[in-house]
């Protein structure tokens, strides 16, 4: 869901630009609020790295994040960073490189909605697949003439 022109451009690129990886940078001091974006992007692509930034600020507020647990629950790599510390940024770059090269395969955990929504999505998905198949046939006929 995009609320601004910048968000719309980012969404379109993630959906149609075939990026090697998508890095989602979250604020460690308000992680819960930022996870909505992560889940939305996980529905679009599996080539994702989550960067939890501002760990120094989170520590000042007594916030401690279990990165292994977060990575397990999301099903994608998670790296903690303090943007002013090169060491933490190098860990992020290393993880991004592994996702881009295919050395690290990510399998985002599928989000399960309530049954009514899941059934509705399945119904819509079937209809969209039929429409796309018909459209592909029309274009292939046009190309062959």
Secondary structure by P-SEA (a helix, b strand, c coil): ccccaaaaaaaaaaccccccbbbbbbccccccccaaaaaaaaacccbbbbbbcaaaaaaaaccccaaaaaaaaacbbbbbbccccaaaaaaaaaaaaaaaaccbbbbcccccccaaaaaaaaaaaaaaaaaaaaaaaaaaaaaac
